[in-house]
Amino acid sequence: MALLIATPDRDSEELGRLIRRQDPEIDLRVWPELGRAEDIRFVLAWKPPEGLFRQLPALEVVSSLGAGVDQLVDNPQIPGHVAIGRLAGPRLAANMAAYLVAVVVARWKRLPDFAEDQRARRWNQWAPEQPPVIGLLGTGEMGRRTAAAFGELDFPVHGYSRSGRGPAGVTMHSGTRGLHELAGASDCLINLLPLTPETRDILDADLFSQMREGSTLINVGRGEHLVEADLLAALDRGRPGCAVLDVFREEPLPQDHPFWDHPKLFITPHCASITLTREAAELAVESYRRVMDGKPPLGVVDRERGY
């Protein structure tokens, strides 16, 4: 069974080298060099090239090289019998939690203000009192690790999921009413949802109208979750008071996009949590071996639910 790495927008050389080091017996191919296409049964993909899957008659598994799978679940070229998995290891979730804690704590403690005080040689002793209430849209692996990180700091944490189930110690919500309740209860509303037809455009004017005045929106899910025009209008009304965005509908963000210069927006370039090459190689080999043994790949996805 040949394993193909298909990541046109990424350099796959290091990933291939680490996979070969772990298991020299794997028949490894790197796009665009397919070799005998009929030998390829497992594909590691990220933004796969158009038409690739039509060339692979023996395809059994496609695994995302990261946590996102919408690009695969929505791909009509992947036959229904093909299993879809993902490589989302513990380091990926830990890095996401670290990013979110850093952003929230920096704003809560007003650390940028102290930098201004230092430049002005101004001694302004100040500390916040109660920590902000955290609202998590999505309580999957990323959400659970994030909830645990904030829980360790004694932050109140609320969560939203389709089922209404979530980690211990998190006040859970579900349904449209629960979504509005979560928005109204949160000082920091964090989107970690998978992108599905149900969650597309979920960050819209209706949701923003339920948020607390001066609250913070953080989007680390997908750019397609956010209705951009609605956010710009909502920021003018103060609900939310500001936003932190790591993902966008078009990436890189166009130079003329209004987000760049907005005073109530803080932007990072889709780097809240990036799959580490070494962890990806370890997970890829483990998933490949599972499939060789007749088992599902790691992080198998329910194609009907979209995650």
Backbone as CSV, one residue per row, in Angstrom:
resi,resn,N_x,N_y,N_z,CA_x,CA_y,CA_z,C_x,C_y,C_z
1,MET,0.847,-1.196,0.000,0.000,0.000,0.000,0.876,1.237,0.000
2,ALA,0.762,2.045,-1.048,1.565,3.255,-1.147,0.889,4.407,-0.410
3,LEU,1.711,5.252,0.181,1.257,6.447,0.901,1.717,7.664,0.118
4,LEU,0.765,8.536,-0.200,1.065,9.746,-0.960,0.900,10.969,-0.079
5,ILE,1.889,11.868,-0.101,1.775,13.174,0.538,1.376,14.173,-0.538
6,ALA,0.225,14.828,-0.361,-0.259,15.789,-1.350,-0.547,17.115,-0.656
7,THR,0.463,17.971,-0.566,0.339,19.272,0.103,0.968,20.336,-0.789
8,PRO,0.280,20.741,-1.860,0.894,21.637,-2.852,1.415,22.951,-2.291
9,ASP,0.784,23.466,-1.215,1.207,24.769,-0.693,2.203,24.650,0.448
10,ARG,2.675,23.440,0.720,3.655,23.228,1.786,4.837,22.430,1.264
11,ASP,5.994,22.666,1.848,7.178,21.881,1.522,7.092,20.559,2.279
12,SER,6.978,19.448,1.553,6.784,18.139,2.174,8.092,17.380,2.385
13,GLU,9.219,17.991,2.057,10.493,17.267,2.113,10.805,16.765,3.522
14,GLU,10.666,17.635,4.538,10.988,17.242,5.901,10.005,16.194,6.409
15,LEU,8.725,16.348,6.096,7.728,15.367,6.507,8.047,14.006,5.903
16,GLY,8.363,13.981,4.625,8.713,12.718,3.983,9.943,12.083,4.598
17,ARG,10.939,12.905,4.909,12.170,12.384,5.502,11.906,11.741,6.857
18,LEU,11.060,12.391,7.676,10.767,11.860,9.001,9.921,10.593,8.925
19,ILE,8.997,10.537,7.977,8.204,9.312,7.801,9.108,8.158,7.392
20,ARG,10.009,8.406,6.463,10.925,7.345,6.011,11.841,6.898,7.136
21,ARG,12.243,7.837,7.995,13.111,7.474,9.111,12.378,6.531,10.070
22,GLN,11.089,6.801,10.317,10.324,5.963,11.235,10.032,4.588,10.655
23,ASP,9.743,4.558,9.367,9.396,3.275,8.751,9.906,3.259,7.312
24,PRO,11.143,2.776,7.107,11.725,2.750,5.754,10.977,1.835,4.802
25,GLU,10.118,0.963,5.336,9.409,0.014,4.476,8.191,0.639,3.796
26,ILE,7.766,1.804,4.243,6.594,2.434,3.632,6.924,2.871,2.209
27,ASP,6.055,2.525,1.289,6.179,2.974,-0.100,5.624,4.393,-0.159
28,LEU,6.507,5.373,-0.036,6.106,6.770,0.115,6.276,7.523,-1.195
29,ARG,5.230,8.228,-1.587,5.271,9.085,-2.773,4.967,10.519,-2.346
30,VAL,5.500,11.477,-3.056,5.246,12.891,-2.770,4.757,13.555,-4.050
31,TRP,3.531,14.123,-3.977,2.971,14.805,-5.136,3.925,15.879,-5.632
32,PRO,4.104,16.010,-6.967,3.320,15.443,-8.068,3.810,14.104,-8.596
33,GLU,4.820,13.505,-7.961,5.333,12.215,-8.430,4.470,11.092,-7.862
34,LEU,3.568,10.544,-8.670,2.647,9.520,-8.197,3.187,8.110,-8.386
35,GLY,4.101,7.907,-9.341,4.486,6.538,-9.651,3.282,5.797,-10.226
36,ARG,3.137,4.526,-9.869,1.957,3.759,-10.275,0.770,4.205,-9.419
37,ALA,-0.125,4.996,-10.002,-1.228,5.567,-9.245,-2.115,4.492,-8.633
38,GLU,-2.221,3.347,-9.263,-3.085,2.283,-8.747,-2.549,1.653,-7.466
39,ASP,-1.302,1.966,-7.084,-0.740,1.446,-5.826,-1.109,2.317,-4.629
40,ILE,-1.561,3.535,-4.883,-1.783,4.496,-3.799,-3.147,4.244,-3.161
41,ARG,-3.109,3.914,-1.865,-4.347,3.652,-1.131,-4.568,4.630,0.020
42,PHE,-3.516,5.379,0.393,-3.574,6.289,1.542,-2.970,7.623,1.110
43,VAL,-3.711,8.719,1.339,-3.220,10.054,0.981,-3.219,10.949,2.212
44,LEU,-2.092,11.586,2.463,-1.998,12.670,3.445,-2.186,13.966,2.677
45,ALA,-3.215,14.735,3.010,-3.566,15.870,2.166,-3.736,17.151,2.960
46,TRP,-3.396,18.244,2.313,-3.745,19.582,2.783,-3.893,20.455,1.547
47,LYS,-5.109,20.970,1.320,-5.423,21.713,0.111,-4.962,20.917,-1.115
48,PRO,-5.501,19.697,-1.285,-5.039,18.813,-2.354,-5.287,19.402,-3.734
49,PRO,-4.460,19.055,-4.706,-4.619,19.593,-6.062,-5.906,19.112,-6.712
50,GLU,-6.473,19.946,-7.526,-7.699,19.627,-8.251,-7.493,18.387,-9.120
51,GLY,-8.433,17.473,-9.030,-8.405,16.288,-9.877,-7.557,15.137,-9.369
52,LEU,-6.876,15.318,-8.236,-5.971,14.269,-7.749,-6.706,12.953,-7.483
53,PHE,-7.806,13.013,-6.757,-8.447,11.786,-6.284,-9.056,10.971,-7.421
54,ARG,-9.342,11.624,-8.535,-9.850,10.887,-9.693,-8.778,9.987,-10.300
55,GLN,-7.530,10.274,-9.992,-6.424,9.501,-10.554,-6.045,8.287,-9.711
56,LEU,-6.750,8.073,-8.578,-6.342,7.051,-7.618,-7.436,5.999,-7.472
57,PRO,-7.464,4.988,-8.343,-8.567,4.019,-8.337,-8.614,3.133,-7.106
58,ALA,-7.489,2.953,-6.402,-7.450,2.057,-5.237,-7.530,2.807,-3.913
59,LEU,-7.879,4.079,-3.962,-7.869,4.912,-2.765,-8.805,4.361,-1.683
60,GLU,-8.280,4.271,-0.451,-9.062,3.787,0.692,-9.197,4.826,1.797
61,VAL,-8.158,5.664,1.981,-8.127,6.608,3.105,-7.525,7.930,2.653
62,VAL,-8.152,9.020,3.073,-7.553,10.351,2.943,-7.499,10.942,4.340
63,SER,-6.323,11.383,4.751,-6.161,11.957,6.081,-5.707,13.403,5.962
64,SER,-6.417,14.289,6.656,-6.005,15.682,6.700,-4.717,15.806,7.498
65,LEU,-3.848,16.698,7.049,-2.583,16.920,7.744,-2.747,17.821,8.960
66,GLY,-3.983,18.209,9.250,-4.258,19.019,10.430,-5.632,18.699,10.958
67,ALA,-6.156,19.607,11.807,-7.453,19.351,12.434,-8.616,19.601,11.491
68,GLY,-8.455,20.505,10.518,-9.550,20.838,9.619,-9.775,19.768,8.573
69,VAL,-11.051,19.410,8.357,-11.384,18.390,7.355,-12.440,18.877,6.367
70,ASP,-12.887,20.138,6.471,-13.941,20.607,5.581,-13.535,20.532,4.119
71,GLN,-12.242,20.737,3.824,-11.762,20.671,2.449,-11.863,19.262,1.881
72,LEU,-11.930,18.256,2.753,-12.041,16.861,2.315,-13.484,16.386,2.329
73,VAL,-14.205,16.684,3.416,-15.595,16.247,3.528,-16.428,16.829,2.388
74,ASP,-16.138,18.049,1.984,-16.904,18.717,0.933,-16.378,18.420,-0.469
75,ASN,-15.369,17.562,-0.584,-14.745,17.299,-1.888,-15.509,16.195,-2.618
76,PRO,-16.204,16.523,-3.709,-17.006,15.517,-4.415,-16.164,14.470,-5.137
77,GLN,-14.852,14.702,-5.238,-13.987,13.760,-5.933,-13.564,12.585,-5.054
78,ILE,-13.847,12.657,-3.754,-13.505,11.559,-2.854,-14.701,10.620,-2.766
79,PRO,-14.587,9.385,-3.249,-15.730,8.458,-3.242,-16.263,8.211,-1.833
80,GLY,-17.538,7.873,-1.753,-18.192,7.694,-0.463,-17.606,6.589,0.380
81,HIS,-16.991,5.570,-0.248,-16.443,4.456,0.527,-15.087,4.786,1.149
82,VAL,-14.487,5.904,0.757,-13.152,6.268,1.247,-13.278,6.872,2.647
83,ALA,-12.507,6.344,3.591,-12.495,6.877,4.955,-11.704,8.179,5.004
84,ILE,-12.174,9.110,5.813,-11.477,10.382,6.011,-11.046,10.474,7.468
85,GLY,-9.796,10.812,7.675,-9.262,10.964,9.020,-8.543,12.292,9.151
86,ARG,-7.964,12.496,10.324,-7.216,13.734,10.562,-6.043,13.438,11.495
87,LEU,-4.996,14.248,11.365,-3.837,14.138,12.248,-3.857,15.331,13.193
88,ALA,-4.534,15.184,14.296,-4.648,16.259,15.284,-4.148,15.716,16.614
89,GLY,-2.859,15.826,16.841,-2.246,15.257,18.031,-2.327,16.162,19.238
90,PRO,-1.824,15.699,20.367,-1.907,16.473,21.614,-1.165,17.797,21.553
91,ARG,-0.061,17.875,20.798,0.673,19.130,20.724,-0.127,20.203,20.006
92,LEU,-0.898,19.789,18.989,-1.715,20.739,18.249,-2.756,21.370,19.169
93,ALA,-3.421,20.540,19.975,-4.428,21.049,20.904,-3.787,21.891,21.996
94,ALA,-2.616,21.480,22.481,-1.922,22.248,23.515,-1.508,23.621,22.994
95,ASN,-1.044,23.668,21.750,-0.646,24.948,21.171,-1.839,25.882,21.010
96,MET,-2.995,25.317,20.650,-4.191,26.144,20.535,-4.588,26.712,21.895
97,ALA,-4.566,25.858,22.917,-4.902,26.324,24.263,-3.938,27.418,24.715
98,ALA,-2.649,27.250,24.416,-1.653,28.243,24.817,-1.916,29.587,24.138
99,TYR,-2.233,29.541,22.852,-2.539,30.778,22.117,-3.724,31.499,22.751
100,LEU,-4.788,30.748,23.024,-6.006,31.358,23.545,-5.816,31.907,24.954
101,VAL,-5.106,31.173,25.792,-4.823,31.680,27.137,-3.969,32.942,27.053
102,ALA,-2.976,32.932,26.173,-2.107,34.099,26.032,-2.896,35.332,25.604
103,VAL,-3.765,35.163,24.615,-4.550,36.296,24.116,-5.496,36.821,25.189
104,VAL,-6.210,35.910,25.843,-7.190,36.325,26.840,-6.523,36.967,28.050
105,VAL,-5.469,36.355,28.554,-4.800,36.879,29.741,-4.142,38.229,29.439
106,ALA,-3.548,38.378,28.269,-2.921,39.654,27.912,-3.947,40.784,27.904
107,ARG,-5.152,40.478,27.406,-6.192,41.513,27.382,-6.753,41.754,28.777
108,TRP,-6.956,40.672,29.539,-7.495,40.792,30.906,-6.539,41.584,31.801
109,LYS,-5.248,41.272,31.699,-4.234,41.950,32.516,-3.782,43.288,31.915
110,ARG,-4.314,43.607,30.718,-3.992,44.855,30.027,-2.483,45.029,29.864
111,LEU,-1.827,43.980,29.439,-0.375,44.026,29.277,0.088,45.060,28.257
112,PRO,-0.627,45.262,27.135,-0.181,46.331,26.220,-0.163,47.704,26.872
113,ASP,-1.063,47.953,27.831,-1.074,49.249,28.512,0.197,49.461,29.332
114,PHE,0.716,48.380,29.920,1.953,48.501,30.688,3.136,48.824,29.784
115,ALA,3.101,48.316,28.549,4.157,48.669,27.608,4.128,50.168,27.311
116,GLU,2.922,50.709,27.174,2.786,52.156,26.968,3.290,52.919,28.198
117,ASP,2.943,52.424,29.398,3.398,53.068,30.630,4.920,53.068,30.709
118,GLN,5.530,51.954,30.295,6.991,51.871,30.353,7.625,52.902,29.429
119,ARG,7.086,53.020,28.214,7.644,53.988,27.275,7.505,55.422,27.805
120,ALA,6.402,55.660,28.570,6.158,56.993,29.118,6.788,57.179,30.496
121,ARG,7.507,56.139,30.999,8.100,56.166,32.335,7.035,56.502,33.394
122,ARG,5.882,55.878,33.218,4.735,56.145,34.081,4.499,54.936,34.989
123,TRP,4.475,55.175,36.323,4.248,54.106,37.302,2.751,54.053,37.609
124,ASN,2.052,53.075,36.989,0.599,52.991,37.109,0.260,51.596,37.632
125,GLN,0.252,51.456,38.944,0.025,50.151,39.553,-1.450,49.779,39.437
126,TRP,-1.710,48.629,38.776,-3.096,48.237,38.514,-3.155,46.731,38.315
127,ALA,-4.240,46.118,38.738,-4.472,44.690,38.491,-5.971,44.454,38.418
128,PRO,-6.412,43.516,37.566,-7.845,43.226,37.466,-8.335,42.435,38.669
129,GLU,-9.632,42.375,38.827,-10.211,41.588,39.915,-10.700,40.246,39.377
130,GLN,-11.974,40.123,39.069,-12.512,38.835,38.644,-12.054,38.486,37.219
131,PRO,-11.714,37.224,36.971,-11.345,36.826,35.603,-12.564,36.843,34.697
132,PRO,-12.367,36.998,33.404,-13.498,37.020,32.475,-14.138,35.642,32.337
133,VAL,-15.418,35.642,31.989,-16.127,34.396,31.702,-15.791,33.973,30.273
134,ILE,-15.341,32.728,30.123,-14.948,32.201,28.822,-16.107,31.420,28.220
135,GLY,-16.439,31.692,26.970,-17.440,30.926,26.244,-16.789,30.203,25.080
136,LEU,-16.914,28.891,25.041,-16.295,28.082,23.988,-17.358,27.563,23.034
137,LEU,-17.296,27.997,21.800,-18.129,27.424,20.753,-17.377,26.218,20.203
138,GLY,-17.805,25.030,20.622,-17.108,23.807,20.226,-16.333,23.230,21.385
139,THR,-16.628,21.974,21.718,-15.945,21.319,22.843,-15.367,19.975,22.403
140,GLY,-14.812,19.943,21.200,-14.082,18.775,20.743,-12.709,18.735,21.389
141,GLU,-11.746,18.122,20.715,-10.418,17.969,21.312,-9.787,19.321,21.639
142,MET,-9.861,20.270,20.694,-9.312,21.605,20.935,-10.046,22.289,22.087
143,GLY,-11.376,22.187,22.073,-12.171,22.826,23.109,-11.924,22.243,24.482
144,ARG,-11.781,20.917,24.550,-11.526,20.279,25.846,-10.190,20.719,26.421
145,ARG,-9.167,20.770,25.575,-7.843,21.186,26.068,-7.869,22.654,26.486
146,THR,-8.603,23.472,25.743,-8.712,24.885,26.085,-9.488,25.081,27.376
147,ALA,-10.589,24.330,27.534,-11.372,24.418,28.769,-10.528,24.028,29.971
148,ALA,-9.714,22.987,29.827,-8.859,22.549,30.928,-7.840,23.625,31.286
149,ALA,-7.271,24.284,30.271,-6.269,25.322,30.531,-6.877,26.498,31.288
150,PHE,-8.052,26.950,30.865,-8.698,28.051,31.576,-9.195,27.603,32.954
151,GLY,-9.618,26.347,33.048,-10.050,25.830,34.338,-8.938,25.827,35.365
152,GLU,-7.711,25.547,34.925,-6.565,25.563,35.834,-6.323,26.954,36.412
153,LEU,-6.770,27.975,35.676,-6.615,29.360,36.147,-7.861,29.854,36.878
154,ASP,-8.813,28.949,37.116,-10.060,29.288,37.814,-10.900,30.304,37.054
155,PHE,-10.847,30.252,35.721,-11.741,31.075,34.913,-13.079,30.344,34.800
156,PRO,-14.206,31.034,34.941,-15.495,30.397,34.646,-15.568,30.060,33.154
157,VAL,-15.974,28.836,32.828,-16.008,28.399,31.428,-17.395,27.868,31.083
158,HIS,-17.969,28.413,30.014,-19.203,27.908,29.424,-18.859,27.294,28.067
159,GLY,-19.670,26.356,27.615,-19.421,25.708,26.337,-20.695,25.499,25.552
160,TYR,-20.522,25.345,24.235,-21.652,25.081,23.337,-21.287,23.914,22.434
161,SER,-22.198,22.946,22.331,-22.033,21.841,21.387,-23.404,21.429,20.888
162,ARG,-23.427,20.716,19.776,-24.703,20.292,19.211,-25.451,19.369,20.157
163,SER,-24.705,18.506,20.841,-25.320,17.536,21.746,-25.603,18.106,23.125
164,GLY,-24.941,19.218,23.475,-25.062,19.760,24.817,-24.144,19.101,25.812
165,ARG,-23.340,18.135,25.327,-22.381,17.465,26.209,-21.026,18.135,26.088
166,GLY,-20.274,18.118,27.205,-18.964,18.742,27.196,-18.134,18.302,28.373
167,PRO,-16.965,18.897,28.567,-16.059,18.490,29.639,-16.639,18.779,31.023
168,ALA,-16.191,18.020,31.990,-16.588,18.263,33.376,-16.162,19.665,33.797
169,GLY,-17.021,20.316,34.565,-16.708,21.648,35.061,-17.070,22.771,34.122
170,VAL,-17.588,22.433,32.933,-17.985,23.446,31.954,-19.506,23.521,31.913
171,THR,-20.047,24.711,32.030,-21.498,24.919,31.928,-21.890,24.863,30.456
172,MET,-22.659,23.824,30.086,-22.912,23.568,28.676,-24.244,24.146,28.192
173,HIS,-24.266,24.473,26.885,-25.438,25.001,26.208,-25.575,24.310,24.857
174,SER,-26.788,24.269,24.319,-27.007,23.711,22.988,-28.231,24.361,22.366
175,GLY,-28.386,24.187,21.062,-29.528,24.757,20.359,-29.406,26.263,20.193
176,THR,-30.340,26.842,19.442,-30.299,28.291,19.186,-30.407,29.091,20.473
177,ARG,-31.308,28.673,21.351,-31.445,29.383,22.623,-30.159,29.300,23.429
178,GLY,-29.562,28.111,23.457,-28.320,27.947,24.199,-27.186,28.764,23.616
179,LEU,-27.167,28.892,22.281,-26.145,29.704,21.627,-26.252,31.157,22.077
180,HIS,-27.471,31.661,22.129,-27.671,33.043,22.580,-27.344,33.205,24.062
181,GLU,-27.693,32.197,24.861,-27.350,32.239,26.287,-25.832,32.293,26.477
182,LEU,-25.126,31.486,25.718,-23.662,31.469,25.813,-23.077,32.824,25.450
183,ALA,-23.573,33.409,24.357,-23.068,34.711,23.927,-23.296,35.767,24.995
184,GLY,-24.471,35.714,25.631,-24.784,36.700,26.657,-24.033,36.502,27.952
185,ALA,-23.568,35.286,28.195,-22.862,34.982,29.447,-21.366,35.215,29.359
186,SER,-20.822,35.373,28.138,-19.373,35.345,27.931,-18.755,36.729,27.837
187,ASP,-17.650,36.900,28.541,-16.814,38.085,28.319,-15.891,37.865,27.135
188,CYS,-15.455,36.625,26.936,-14.627,36.253,25.789,-15.292,35.064,25.098
189,LEU,-15.787,35.269,23.902,-16.455,34.216,23.141,-15.483,33.678,22.101
190,ILE,-15.137,32.390,22.227,-14.094,31.782,21.403,-14.722,30.749,20.479
191,ASN,-14.498,30.897,19.180,-15.034,29.934,18.215,-13.996,28.879,17.861
192,LEU,-14.333,27.612,18.190,-13.496,26.458,17.864,-14.288,25.404,17.092
193,LEU,-15.413,25.792,16.527,-16.290,24.839,15.859,-15.674,24.321,14.561
194,PRO,-16.022,23.093,14.175,-15.691,22.633,12.816,-16.573,23.356,11.817
195,LEU,-16.121,23.452,10.584,-16.926,24.093,9.551,-17.835,23.061,8.902
196,THR,-19.139,23.250,9.063,-20.158,22.394,8.469,-21.235,23.311,7.888
197,PRO,-22.180,22.764,7.113,-23.271,23.617,6.626,-24.039,24.301,7.759
198,GLU,-24.121,23.640,8.921,-24.852,24.212,10.057,-24.080,25.326,10.749
199,THR,-22.741,25.274,10.710,-21.950,26.276,11.432,-21.437,27.399,10.539
200,ARG,-21.546,27.245,9.235,-21.113,28.311,8.330,-21.901,29.589,8.637
201,ASP,-21.210,30.713,8.738,-21.828,32.021,9.021,-22.464,32.098,10.404
202,ILE,-22.043,31.260,11.330,-22.655,31.274,12.672,-22.296,32.533,13.445
203,LEU,-21.161,33.146,13.126,-20.759,34.383,13.782,-21.346,35.541,12.973
204,ASP,-22.607,35.865,13.274,-23.329,36.842,12.472,-23.976,37.908,13.354
205,ALA,-24.727,38.796,12.716,-25.330,39.919,13.437,-26.250,39.450,14.553
206,ASP,-26.969,38.369,14.317,-27.884,37.857,15.340,-27.114,37.455,16.592
207,LEU,-26.009,36.745,16.403,-25.200,36.331,17.550,-24.552,37.532,18.225
208,PHE,-24.016,38.450,17.449,-23.342,39.612,18.031,-24.300,40.452,18.881
209,SER,-25.563,40.511,18.478,-26.527,41.310,19.229,-26.774,40.750,20.625
210,GLN,-26.429,39.459,20.824,-26.618,38.832,22.133,-25.392,38.978,23.031
211,MET,-24.273,39.427,22.476,-23.036,39.497,23.243,-23.038,40.674,24.208
212,ARG,-22.213,40.549,25.238,-22.084,41.618,26.225,-21.394,42.828,25.616
213,GLU,-21.804,43.990,26.063,-21.137,45.212,25.616,-19.677,45.175,26.079
214,GLY,-18.759,45.453,25.161,-17.337,45.444,25.485,-16.697,44.077,25.517
215,SER,-17.436,43.039,25.165,-16.881,41.683,25.183,-15.911,41.485,24.015
216,THR,-15.245,40.331,24.020,-14.247,40.010,22.999,-14.669,38.773,22.228
217,LEU,-14.591,38.849,20.905,-14.800,37.694,20.032,-13.445,37.192,19.566
218,ILE,-13.224,35.884,19.649,-11.981,35.281,19.146,-12.360,34.175,18.178
219,ASN,-11.915,34.282,16.934,-12.214,33.255,15.937,-10.940,32.532,15.527
220,VAL,-10.845,31.258,15.948,-9.731,30.394,15.547,-10.266,29.147,14.839
221,GLY,-11.552,29.214,14.427,-12.154,28.084,13.724,-11.829,28.150,12.248
222,ARG,-12.743,28.704,11.473,-12.547,28.892,10.039,-13.067,30.278,9.652
223,GLY,-12.482,30.852,8.611,-12.918,32.161,8.157,-14.369,32.178,7.741
224,GLU,-14.850,31.031,7.219,-16.228,30.952,6.745,-17.247,30.923,7.880
225,HIS,-16.799,30.817,9.116,-17.722,30.939,10.239,-18.195,32.382,10.426
226,LEU,-17.402,33.320,9.977,-17.631,34.732,10.289,-18.245,35.487,9.117
227,VAL,-19.340,36.200,9.389,-19.890,37.146,8.419,-19.158,38.466,8.645
228,GLU,-18.224,38.769,7.773,-17.295,39.866,8.016,-17.992,41.218,8.112
229,ALA,-18.943,41.478,7.226,-19.641,42.769,7.258,-20.425,42.927,8.550
230,ASP,-20.993,41.823,9.038,-21.738,41.884,10.308,-20.820,42.237,11.465
231,LEU,-19.598,41.693,11.449,-18.666,41.996,12.538,-18.277,43.466,12.519
232,LEU,-17.976,44.005,11.347,-17.586,45.414,11.269,-18.695,46.316,11.807
233,ALA,-19.935,46.004,11.464,-21.055,46.807,11.965,-21.228,46.619,13.470
234,ALA,-21.040,45.395,13.957,-21.207,45.107,15.382,-20.144,45.803,16.219
235,LEU,-18.921,45.874,15.710,-17.851,46.550,16.437,-18.170,48.028,16.633
236,ASP,-18.825,48.628,15.659,-19.228,50.039,15.786,-20.249,50.223,16.899
237,ARG,-21.017,49.153,17.188,-22.038,49.227,18.237,-21.512,48.749,19.587
238,GLY,-20.299,48.198,19.613,-19.695,47.778,20.873,-20.042,46.386,21.328
239,ARG,-20.730,45.590,20.496,-21.080,44.204,20.809,-20.674,43.325,19.633
240,PRO,-19.476,42.778,19.664,-18.461,42.812,20.717,-17.689,44.134,20.712
241,GLY,-16.946,44.325,21.785,-16.142,45.531,21.875,-14.875,45.452,21.052
242,CYS,-14.377,44.232,20.831,-13.183,44.020,20.029,-13.183,42.564,19.561
243,ALA,-12.272,42.251,18.648,-12.195,40.890,18.135,-10.753,40.526,17.837
244,VAL,-10.457,39.234,18.019,-9.166,38.658,17.673,-9.435,37.611,16.602
245,LEU,-8.810,37.773,15.448,-9.081,36.890,14.311,-7.790,36.228,13.843
246,ASP,-7.830,34.902,13.743,-6.675,34.151,13.252,-6.964,33.477,11.912
247,VAL,-8.239,33.427,11.510,-8.631,32.750,10.266,-9.532,33.677,9.460
248,PHE,-9.484,33.520,8.125,-10.176,34.458,7.248,-10.721,33.722,6.027
249,ARG,-11.729,34.320,5.415,-12.333,33.717,4.229,-11.332,33.632,3.086
250,GLU,-10.494,34.629,2.967,-9.439,34.617,1.956,-8.095,34.765,2.659
251,GLU,-7.205,33.811,2.412,-5.875,33.837,3.026,-4.802,33.691,1.948
252,PRO,-3.738,34.498,2.018,-3.515,35.596,2.955,-4.597,36.680,2.834
253,LEU,-4.796,37.408,3.918,-5.774,38.483,3.928,-5.364,39.545,2.899
254,PRO,-6.270,39.903,1.983,-5.918,40.890,0.945,-5.437,42.210,1.544
255,GLN,-4.516,42.846,0.851,-3.907,44.073,1.354,-4.926,45.200,1.550
256,ASP,-5.997,45.194,0.767,-6.985,46.264,0.870,-8.153,45.909,1.788
257,HIS,-8.032,44.839,2.551,-9.138,44.421,3.418,-9.270,45.386,4.595
258,PRO,-10.502,45.756,4.970,-10.684,46.720,6.069,-10.235,46.203,7.426
259,PHE,-10.066,44.900,7.586,-9.618,44.365,8.877,-8.233,44.880,9.258
260,TRP,-7.375,45.119,8.283,-5.988,45.484,8.592,-5.899,46.733,9.469
261,ASP,-6.712,47.726,9.183,-6.576,49.028,9.838,-7.611,49.279,10.922
262,HIS,-8.457,48.284,11.221,-9.527,48.527,12.185,-8.955,48.600,13.600
263,PRO,-9.257,49.646,14.348,-8.652,49.816,15.682,-9.136,48.813,16.725
264,LYS,-10.247,48.121,16.457,-10.777,47.168,17.436,-10.500,45.716,17.043
265,LEU,-9.609,45.533,16.096,-9.266,44.180,15.645,-7.798,43.889,15.880
266,PHE,-7.525,42.668,16.345,-6.158,42.159,16.455,-6.084,40.925,15.566
267,ILE,-5.122,40.920,14.637,-5.053,39.885,13.610,-3.770,39.077,13.743
268,THR,-3.894,37.751,13.628,-2.733,36.881,13.494,-2.923,36.028,12.238
269,PRO,-1.828,35.633,11.565,-1.926,35.020,10.236,-2.117,33.502,10.257
270,HIS,-3.254,33.033,10.756,-3.604,31.602,10.804,-2.450,30.785,11.388
271,CYS,-2.053,31.181,12.586,-0.924,30.517,13.230,-1.215,30.185,14.690
272,ALA,-2.492,30.230,15.083,-2.827,29.916,16.480,-2.334,28.533,16.845
273,SER,-2.458,27.595,15.936,-1.948,26.241,16.166,-1.666,25.600,14.819
274,ILE,-0.406,25.301,14.574,0.029,24.720,13.308,0.571,23.322,13.573
275,THR,0.215,22.389,12.709,0.695,21.017,12.853,2.217,20.977,12.784
276,LEU,2.850,20.434,13.814,4.300,20.310,13.838,4.726,19.114,12.998
277,THR,5.766,19.295,12.211,6.165,18.269,11.251,6.509,16.953,11.940
278,ARG,7.225,17.014,13.051,7.618,15.776,13.727,6.397,15.022,14.257
279,GLU,5.456,15.754,14.881,4.255,15.097,15.374,3.427,14.553,14.213
280,ALA,3.344,15.307,13.125,2.581,14.847,11.967,3.151,13.556,11.409
281,ALA,4.482,13.453,11.358,5.109,12.233,10.841,4.793,11.039,11.732
282,GLU,4.873,11.235,13.038,4.576,10.136,13.966,3.128,9.683,13.826
283,LEU,2.210,10.648,13.744,0.799,10.308,13.618,0.498,9.675,12.264
284,ALA,1.161,10.155,11.214,0.936,9.600,9.880,1.334,8.125,9.829
285,VAL,2.471,7.793,10.402,2.912,6.400,10.413,1.958,5.543,11.242
286,GLU,1.535,6.057,12.388,0.595,5.306,13.213,-0.720,5.073,12.476
287,SER,-1.231,6.099,11.807,-2.493,5.957,11.085,-2.348,4.986,9.927
288,TYR,-1.232,5.073,9.209,-0.959,4.158,8.090,-0.931,2.712,8.573
289,ARG,-0.259,2.468,9.682,-0.179,1.102,10.210,-1.548,0.595,10.651
290,ARG,-2.363,1.481,11.214,-3.716,1.083,11.599,-4.499,0.615,10.379
291,VAL,-4.397,1.362,9.301,-5.121,0.989,8.083,-4.575,-0.322,7.517
292,MET,-3.278,-0.500,7.574,-2.672,-1.750,7.122,-3.194,-2.942,7.919
293,ASP,-3.547,-2.691,9.176,-4.074,-3.756,10.037,-5.592,-3.903,9.936
294,GLY,-6.192,-3.189,9.002,-7.628,-3.293,8.810,-8.451,-2.442,9.753
295,LYS,-7.844,-1.458,10.409,-8.535,-0.575,11.348,-8.801,0.785,10.704
296,PRO,-9.698,1.583,11.288,-9.925,2.938,10.768,-8.681,3.803,10.988
297,PRO,-8.514,4.857,10.191,-7.385,5.775,10.407,-7.572,6.568,11.697
298,LEU,-6.526,7.211,12.139,-6.631,8.100,13.295,-7.597,9.244,12.989
299,GLY,-8.339,9.654,14.016,-9.221,10.814,13.870,-10.281,10.627,12.805
300,VAL,-10.839,9.419,12.706,-11.815,9.155,11.648,-12.998,10.113,11.755
301,VAL,-13.489,10.561,10.603,-14.508,11.605,10.523,-15.840,10.998,10.096
302,ASP,-16.904,11.456,10.734,-18.258,11.119,10.298,-18.607,12.073,9.158
303,ARG,-18.660,11.557,7.953,-18.828,12.418,6.797,-20.183,13.110,6.776
304,GLU,-21.204,12.500,7.361,-22.520,13.137,7.387,-22.528,14.334,8.353
305,ARG,-21.880,14.190,9.510,-21.835,15.298,10.454,-20.805,16.353,10.027
306,GLY,-19.762,15.913,9.320,-18.745,16.835,8.853,-17.583,17.015,9.797
307,TYR,-17.501,16.154,10.830,-16.377,16.241,11.772,-16.240,14.928,12.537
